[in-house]
């Protein structure tokens, strides 16, 4: 099966909800959902429908989210009332921020977005639907480890598609940035990690074009999702920001794609955004937001 048949990259807000619902509706035996926030009625209704048709639905939820303690408690109660098995991520130090779905033996969804009305309608976010067997297995193993509160063990191949934080995040992102031969493009409203900023500035000093869009430069879209593009050869989407907290102290997840069709979708999206500099976006790392 070709790579094009294995994955689909989705950027447009009006396509995100349908893609998530299609994956949930395809579940026949089991569904694993990792979420940080969720308030979209259609997603919750689809999970309830999955339970009613006999699917074992397991939901792993963050234990902490800024300003959302009561909402998270209500969400857990609501999901249990639907018939889903629900657990809070139990690590006392690492905050839970991964967003993905795995059904049966595939497909899977990996996203930078939360399963909320806002992220389905207004944000700059990215979502991949994949039937890649290795990817599905990797996500299943990750979910199982976090569900059972076991230490996550990964073969961690240098060219592995999944980037799991905090174990792999800093090293894998640094390695990708080092691979750039011509151009690095980055969408991330939280590029604040000192070591990553130094690395990006060093790459720019070596003649690599470094273009960053953070809180601005996204047109009418609300900043939220993260995207890294290396030349025209690779891209990374997911929940991992280049901030110290995200790289070192959070369960995060991102996926690397080298699929030509996905890269073309992301390139077209980038090119559709306002010209860098016209809306206050950073023209280069030298004008990126200061370290906070």
PyMOL commands that set and color helices and strands:
alter all, ss='L'
color gray80, all
select helices_A, chain A and resi 3-6+13-26+41-52+69-82+117-121+133-147+169-179+194-205+244-248+260-272+285-287
alter helices_A, ss='H'
color red, helices_A
select strands_A, chain A and resi 7-10+30-35+56-61+85-88+95-96+100-103+108-111+127-130+162-165+183-187+209-213+226-230+234-238+250-257
alter strands_A, ss='S'
color yellow, strands_A
deselect
rebuild
show_as cartoon
